[in-house]
Amino acid sequence: MAVRAKAIVKYGITFRPIKGPKGKLLTCPDWLVEKQILSNYEECKKFRSAKLLPWCEHFCRLTDIIFADPKGSWPFQWNPNALRILKNFRKHHLLAIAGHASSGKTHAMALIAVMMFFLDPKNTKVIVTSVTSSAASGRIWGHVKNCWNHLEVFFGPGNLPGKLLESKSKIRYQDANGKGDETRGIELVVGEKSQAKASATKIQGMKAPKLILMGDEFADLEHSLVRTALTNLKRNDEFWLLGAFNPTSYFGPDGVISHPKDGWHSIDEHSTEWPTYIEEYGYDGYCIRFDGEKSPNILEGYNRWKGLLRIEDLKEAQAQGVKTAAYYQMIRGYWSPTGELDCIYAPGDIFSWQADAKVSDFIDVPVMVAGLDPAFTHGGDRAALAIGRIGLRHDKIIGKTQKVFELVKIYSLDEDITNTATSKTEWVVKLAKEKLALHKVDVRNLAVDATGGGDPFCALIARDIGMGSLNVKFSGKASDKPVSRNDHRKGFERFRNLVSELWYVGKELIRTGQIKGLVPDVMSEMVIRTYKESNGLVQIEAKESLKVRIKKSCDFSDATFLALHLARIRHGLSSNETAAPRQVSRQNPSNALFPPWNPNKRQEQQARPAMLDYGGGWASGIT
């Protein structure tokens, strides 16, 4: 005798029988119970009889039903790292995930991407990014495809709310009648430089009630793609951005989305999570960090979790050195505090002494100064103008009144030459004149790079703006100014050439709190230029070799150091003998991990259950 399908009560809610694939009435399966609760969670919470678990635990139960079989085509195991990602995804619409190699970031993001579309396919668009198509196939897009194929095996062909289009790198939404919708589904967007423009255009046009961007290898994406994504996301009613990366640069896309709300000086390598703020876009977010030295397998003392960093891998990495940039990036999951060891400036120093902070308490009216690097006279990329100001400020921390240089604004003067009849040189001079007038900079407070073909350019400055600028030849002899108050040697006794002096003297001025207002475009160039010292003389890396090494020039920082040089030469800026103390980081308490669910710990309420009516039909239960 056939057993009649019955309504069941779970979590205080009644689930009626449903029609199976062949029209036969079936008791509502466990996976559909969890799916309906997740899809209607806020409504279910209103039922008086409902005894719901946290949303994340229902999510874990649903995925365990589908993916927990270790013999499945794409098995998934909830480890502490994955649970932490899920929990913070639920809480924060902009989530940065900094972490070491083998921390499970990509695997967890792929699962969340597929299941968020599966839960509400009619309203959801998910974008997954990777640097190249080939990298994506071996990373997040490969996981997304395998996860989707596993779902198809679990539910049977034709029962999913979408179709995998392999050639187009997308899963397109389609309803029970096979009608598709390109604006919904899951799609790969490639972030490499050659495709960045096309990818940015694609993201810019995407709209959906729920828009989710999963940025794998986020640190390596092009800035233009990241800017477009951040600009576009707020145009959607509900949006999420998850960016996962091995920390590389404070000034790259990884640094943009993980910038601490209280500044970089407020965290250090012991911080595990912190609130973030992207000032340019007005975004509040959150960053979580996975430290390989505290990876779950390491803390357990044996390799319990498959896919996470193993004990033997950590020991092998530590044998290569624990203070290297590679160790911080791939094991600590943190930005190297020293940067490259042979570079002039370390990111940690810039942020420790708050050289990126603004000044709002000058005692007197500061003097406006500027530095102009025409760049095209000696192999640069952009004509850059740095506007700064110098004035007296009382530093309450060290108890001294001292002269301080603050960078106010940085301009690129040759990005938009609209009049082709005007030469590039005259165009740059014209724009420089406009910006100097805007900021009320006297020409006598302007330093100009006169290296190479710079003399004719300086002649144009004198003709169109005025006489009296400080014309600087980078390759010339260093100045006769004292290096600092701690080093009484004259500049030419310490530096091989003038450009080495311009760049190097900022090190001590940062330590004494006398450089402020540095912006990412400038800092990102400062921390990559190297130097060498021989016979007591410092020589910085030549601009030509730097450009070959990093594929770009350092014009913004050159302009900034020209303005700083002007402040030293004509306004007496010199470092104090007392260094400003480093800022102590404020630790953020770690959130407790969402505990693994245990079905034996809870008794579901049976009395006066509410009724969740989700309609009939197997396919409608899925879609």
N, C-alpha and C positions, 0 to 999 in steps of 0.2 A: 504494500500500500504506500502510495507516494506521500511524502511528508509535505504538509502544506506550509508555504512560506508565511512567516509571522512578522509583525512589527517588533522591533527591539528597542530597548531603552539603554542609551549610553550617555554618560555625563549629564543625566537628568533630562535628556531630550529624546523624544520618540522618533524613530526612523522607520517609515513604512516600507513594505516590500517594493521592489522595483522590477521592471521588465529587463530580462537579460537579453543577450544578442539575438536569440531566437524567439523572443516574445514571451518566454516563460517567466512567471513571477518568482523572484528570488529574494531571500532575506538580504537586507542591505549589507554589503560586504564591509569589512573593517576599513579598507582603503577609502571607500566612498564616505563613510562616517567622518573620517579625519579630513578629507578634502572639503566636504560641505561645511564643516566647522571653520576651517581655515578661510574658505572663500566668503563666509558670512559671519566672521568672528564677532564684529561689533554688534550685529543684530542678535546673535546667539547669547551674548552677555546680558541682554535685556530680559531674557526669559527668567522668571522667578525661580523655576526649579533647576536651572542650569548650574552645573558644577564643573565649569570648564577648567582646564589646565592652562598655564601660560601659552601664548601663541607659539613660541619657539618649541615647546615640548610637543604640541600637536604636530608641528612641522617635522620634528624628529621621528615621531611615531609613524607618520605617513611615509617618510623616506625609508624607515626601517622595514616596513611592510614590502616596499618595492625593491629596495637595493641591498638589504642586509645579507642576502645569501652570498657567501664567499665564492660559490661556484657559478654565480651569475656572470653575464657578459660584461657588466660594469659594476662590480660590488663597491659599496661605500660604507665606511665605518666612521661613526662619529667620535673623533678624538677631541681632546680639550681645545686644540687650536681651532678646529672647524666649528665647535660649539661657540667659541668666543666670537668668531666672525659672524655667525648667524645672529647671535644676541645683539651685537652692535649694529648689524644691518637693520634689524627691526627698530632700533632706537634712533639711528642717525641717517639722515638722507644724504649726507656727504661724509663718506668714510674712507680715510686713508689707512692702508694696511702695509706697514713697514715690517720687513721680516727677513730672516736669514734664508738661505737656500734650503730646500726640503722642509719647509714649514707647513706645507699643505694648502697654501693660499689659492693656487690655481684650481685644484681639485674641488675645493669647497665653493669657490665662486661659480664654477661651471654648474654644479648641482643647483645652487640657488637660482641661477639664470634660467635653467630649464624648468624648475618647479614653479617659479613665479609666473612664467608664461602658462604652464599647465593649469595653475589655479584660477587664472582669469584670462583666458586666451582672447576673448573679444575686446579687451581693453588694454592689453599689454604689448609693448614693444621693448625688446631687449637688444642692446648693442654691445657686442664684445669686441675688444680691440687687442691687437698685438702689433709688433713692429713690422713683421713681414708675413706674407702668406705662408711661407714654409715654416716659420717659427710658430705661427698660429696652429698649424696642423699638428705639431708636436706638443702644443701646450693647450691653451684654453679652448680653441675651436675644436681641436681633436677630442677633448673631454666632453664638450657640448654634444658633438655628434654621437659619441659612444653612449653617453647618458640617454640621448633621445632614442637611439636604436634599442637600448635596454627597455625603455618604456614601451616601445612597439612590440617587443617580444612578450612583455608582461601582459599587455592589454589586447594584443592581437592586431594584425594588419588592418588598417582602415579605421581604427577606433580612436585615434589620437586627433587633437584639434589642430593639426598642422602637418605639412609635408616637407621633408628634407629635400632641398634642391642643391645637390652637391656642387654642380658647376657654378652656381651663383653664391655659394657660401652663405646660405640662409635657410632658415626653417620658416616657411610661409604659413600664416594662419589660413585654415579653411574650415567651413562649417560642415554639418552632417551631410549636406547635399553636395559637397565638393567645391563650393564657391570660395574662391580665395580672396585675400585682402593683403596687399603688399605693405600696408601701414601697420600691420600687427605681425608678431612673430619674433624670431631671433635672427640677427644678422651680424656677420663679421665685417669690421671696418679696419683697414690696414693703416698703420700710422707712420710708415717709413717716409722719408723726405720726398721721394719721387711720386708718391701717391697722396701726400698730405693735403694738397689743395682739393683734389677730388673727394677725399674722405671728409674733409671739413664741410664741403658743400653738401654732401649727403647728410651729415649730422644736422646741419643748419636747417634742413627742410623736414626733419622728422618731428612729428607731433603724435601724441597718444595720451589718453587719460592717465596711463601709468607708463612712464618712460624710465628705463633703467640702463645705465651705462656701466659695464664691467671692464675696467681698464687693466688688462694684464700687462706686465712689463712697463708699467706706467712711466717710470723714470726715463725710458728710451723713446717715448713718443715725441713727435714734433710739437713745439710750443703752439703753433698755429692751430693744430687740431685740438689741443687742450683748451685754448682760449675760446674756440668756437663751441666746444661742448659746454663749458661753464656759462657762456652767454646764452646758449639755447635752452639749457635745462630749466631755467626759471620760467620759461614761457609755457611750460606744461603744468597741469594741475597737480600731479603727483610725479615726483622725479627722485631718482637715487643715482648717486655716482659712487662707485667703489673703485679705488685705484690701488693696485697691489704692486709692490716693487721691492727690490733690494736697494736700500738707500745709497745714492750715488752723489747727489749734489744738493746743497741747500737751495740752489738757484735754478734747478731744473724743475720739470713738472712734479717730481716727487716732493721737492721742497715747497712748491706752491700749495699743494693740497694738504700738506702736513704742517704748515706754519703754525707754531703755537700761538694761542690767543694772547699770551703774556710775553711773547718774544722768545727767540731761540735761547736766550740766556736763562730762561725759566726752566729748562729741561737739561738733562745730561744722559750719559749712556746707561744710567740706572733707571731712567724713566720708562715706564711700560705703556702708558697711555696719557693723552692730554686733549683738552678742547682746542680746536683750531679756528682760525678766522682768515678768510681771504679778503683782504681789504678792498682790492680792486673791484670785486664783484659783490661785496657785502654778504658773503656766505659764512655762516657758522657751521662748523663740522666737528669731527672727532678723528683722532688718530689712535690706532692700537699698534703695538709693536711686539714682535716675536724675537726674543733673544735666544740664539742657539745654545748658549751656555745654560739656559734654563728650559730647554726643550723638554716636552713630556717624557721622552725616552731617557733623557739624561737624568731628570728628577726621579723617575721610576727605578733607575739603576739597571735596567735591561731594555732591550728593544721590543717593547710591547706594541707600539703603534706602527703599522706598516705605512711607508711613505714619508715618515718624519725622520728628522736627522738622527742618525745612529751614533752610538757611543764611539765606535771605532772611527767614524768620519770626523768627529770632533777632535779626537786625539791626533789624528793625522794632520788636521788643519793647525792645531796648536803647535805641532812640531815645526811648522814652517814660520812661526812667529805670531804673537798675539797683538802686536802693536802696528801691524801693517794695515794699509787702506783696504786690501783685499780681505783681511780677517774681519775687519769691522763690517764691511759690506755683506760678505757671504756667511759669516758666523754670528756676529753680534747683531746684525740687522740694524745698524746705526751708522750715521754719517761719521767718517773718520775725523776725530778732533784735530788731527795734525795735517789733514789733507795729504798732498804729496810732500814727502819729507824735504825735497830740495826746492820747494816753492817759497817765494818771498813771504806770502801771507797764508795763514792757516784760518779756515772758517771759524774754528773754535775761538781764536783770539778776537776776531772781529765781533762775534756775538757776546763773548764773555765780558768785554769792556764796552758793550753797547754802542759800537761805532755806527750802527744802523738807526739809532734813536734820533728823534728830532729834538731841536732846542727851542724852548718856549720862554726861557728866562735870561736872555741877555740883559746885562746891567745897563749898557749904553746902546745907542743905535748902531747896529753892525754895519760894516763897510761891505758893499757888494763887490765881488771879484768874479773873474771868469777865466776859463782856459779854452782855447780853440785849437783843435787838431784838424787841419784840413785833410789829412790822411792821404789823399790822392797824390800828394807831392812826394811820398816815400813809401808807396805800396800798401797803404791801408785800405779798408773797405768803405768807411763812411767818414764824412766830415762831421765831427762831433764838437758840440759846444757844451761846456759844463759851467753852470752858474752856481756860485757859492757866496758865502758871507763870512766875515770874521769879526768877532767882537769879544768883549769881556764877559765872563760868566763865573759865578761863584759855585764851585762844586761842593755841595754839602757833605758828600761822602769823605772827601779828603781834606775838607776845610780850607781850600785855597781858591783864590780868585786868579783865573788864568785866561789867556787868549784861546779861543776855540774856533776852528774852521768847520762850517757846516755846508754840505752839498745841498743845494736847494732844488736844482732841476738839471736834467741832462737832455740835450736835443740832438737829433740826427738831422743835419741840414741839407742833405742831398737825396732824400728818399723820393721827393716829388718835384722834379724839374719839369714844370708844365710848359715853359717857354723854350722851345728848342733853338730859338735864335739867340738866346743868352748862353754864354759859355758857363761851364760848370763852376769855374773859379768866381766869376762875377755873381752867379746865383748864390753861392755860399756866402760871399761877402754881404750881399743884399739881405739874406735871411739873418746872418749874424748881427747886422746893424739893427734889424727889427727886434730881435730878442734882447740885445743889450739895452736898447731903449726901453723895452717893456719892463726889464728888471732894474733899470736906472743904474747901469754899470758904466762908469767913466772909462774911456779908452785907456787911460793910464793905469787902470786896474784890470787890464786884459793881457794875458800871456798867450803868445801865439807860437806854434811850432814852426820854426823857419828852417828846418832840416831840408837838405836836398834842394828841391825846386821851390823852397818856401820863400825865398827873397822876393820874387815877383809878387807872390801872394801878399806878403807884408806891405809891399808898395801899394797894392790896392786897398788894404786896410787903412793905410795912412791917407790915401786920396779920398776914400768914401766915408770913413768913420772918424778919422782924426789921427793926429800925431801923438806919440808917447807910449804906445804899447810896448810890453816887454817881449822882445823877440828872442826865442830860445832855440838854440841848435842842440838837438839831442846828442849828437855825436861829439859835441865840444867838450872842453875841459870842465870838470866839476867846479863848483863855486868856492869862494874863500870863506863862506859862512861856517861857523862851528857845526859839527855834525849834530850835537845835542848838548844839553847842560851836563850830561854825564860823560860825554865824549867831546873833549875840547879840540880834537883834531879838526883842521879845515877840510872842507868837502873834497878838495882835490887830493888830500892825503889819505882818504878813505875809499874813494870811488874811482873806478877806471874812466868813467865819462859822466856827462851831466845827466843823461837819462837814468843811469844807475842811481844817482843821488836823488833825483825826483821821486823815483819809485821806492827806494829803500828807507828814506827818512820817515815815511809814514808809519813804519813799524812801531817806533817809540812814541810817536804822537797818538797812536791808537791806545797804547798802554797807559798813557797819561790822561786819557779821556778828552783829548783835544781835537779829535776828528769825529764828526757826527753826520748823520743824514745819508750815509751810504745806501744806495739802492741796489736791487738784485742785478741789474744790467752791468753795473760797475763792479760789484763784489764778485760776480761770476768770472770776470776777467782777471781781477786781482789775484785770485787764489790758484790760477793755473800757470802764471809766469814764473819761471825758475831763475835761479842765480847760482853763481859759483864765486868762490873766494880763493885768491892765490896771492902770495906775498903781501898779505894784509889788505889787498884791494878787492872791493866787491864789484862784480860785473853782472848785470842782468842779462837774461836771454834776449838775443837779437829779435827784432820784430819779424824779420823774414823767416827765421827758423821757427819761431812760435807759430806763425801762420801755416807753415808746412806741417807742423805737428798737430795742431787742433783745427785746421781748415778755416780759421777765421782770424781777424785782427783784433787788437785790444784798444780800439780807438776811444771808447767811452772812458776807460780808465786813464788813458794818456791825457785826455782833456781834463779829467779831474785832478791829476797830479800836476798839470800845468797851472791850474787855479791854486792849488796848494803851494806850489813853488812861488807864485806871485805873492801869496800871503806871507811866506817866509822872507822873501827878498825885500818887499816894499812895506810890509806891515809888522815885521818883527816877530812873527810866529816862531816859537821855539819850545821844545819839550820841557816840561817841569822835571825836577829831580825826583818827585814823589809820584810813583805810579798809582793810578786809580785801582782799587781792589776789584778783583773779579767778582761777578755777581754769583751768588749761591743759588743753585737751581732749587725750585720748589717741586717736591715730588708729588705726583698725583697718585692717590691710592688705587690699587688695582681692583677692578670690579671682580666679584666672585664669579667663577665660571658657572654657567647654567648646568645644574647637576643632571646626570643621566637619569632618564625616567625609569621608574620601577612599578610595573603594573600591580604589584602586591601591596603597595603602600597606600593606595587610595581605594575607597569604596564609592562607587557611583550611586548617586541618589536615585531611588526608584519612585518615590512618592510624587504625585502630581506632576508628571513630566510634561514639558512643553512639546509641541509638535513642529518639526522642521519640514516644510513641504518644498521639496526641490524638484517636483515634476517627475514624470515617468520616462522610461527608456534608458537603455544602457549607454548609448552615445551621449544623451543629454546629461547623464550623470558625470560624464567625463568632460564635456565641453561646456 
